[in-house]
Amino acid sequence: MNQPSPARKLPWICTALLLALCSGARAQSFEMLDNKPLKEVWLNAGFYSYHFQRDKNLNDSNPGIGAEYRFSTVASATAGRFYNSDRMYSNYVGVYYQPLTFGPFRLGAVVGAFDGYPKTRNGGWFPAVIPTISYEYKSVGVNVAVIPSYKDRLYGALSVQLKLKVFE
């Protein structure tokens, strides 16, 4: 019997890990988060993306530099630059809106714009809405995004971004 490669198992492993973390949240349920002001600055060094279309020879390692300013418990502004899946440089700006919690996880989406993808608007800016889950603990955090595929222009991925809080 033909066994799937470890690379094909990664999305399922990540999903199982997230479910295990969520189940450890003391039988929490989805709740709306109170909107309270914050002043936090987070920095990141890009992303790691596991692309769903493994046969396209896409770049999974997306180093870069980015910042996130969390101005409330439900929202933050973000901007940065990274080396994208098509091996080109991309810039991004956006706003995370995550009004739901599940245990220690924030759920929502980032609404923003990207550039640098040659098959999308000739590398120019385009809008995007990307579902996200975030987890923050003291001065470390992670954003996990599910990037949808769009025709043959953008390739879907599970993207992980580690971040450090540098100001509070």
HELIX and SHEET records of a PDB file:
HELIX    1   1 PRO A    6  SER A   23  1                                  18    
HELIX    2   2 ARG A   54  LYS A   56  5                                   3    
HELIX    3   3 ARG A  121  GLY A  123  5                                   3    
SHEET    1   A 9 PHE A  30  MET A  32  0                                        
SHEET    2   A 9 TYR A  89  PHE A 102 -1                                        
SHEET    3   A 9 ALA A  75  TYR A  83 -1                                        
SHEET    4   A 9 SER A  61  SER A  72 -1                                        
SHEET    5   A 9 PRO A  37  HIS A  51 -1                                        
SHEET    6   A 9 ALA A 157  PHE A 167 -1                                        
SHEET    7   A 9 VAL A 140  ILE A 147 -1                                        
SHEET    8   A 9 PHE A 126  TYR A 137 -1                                        
SHEET    9   A 9 PHE A 105  PHE A 114 -1                                        
END                                                                             
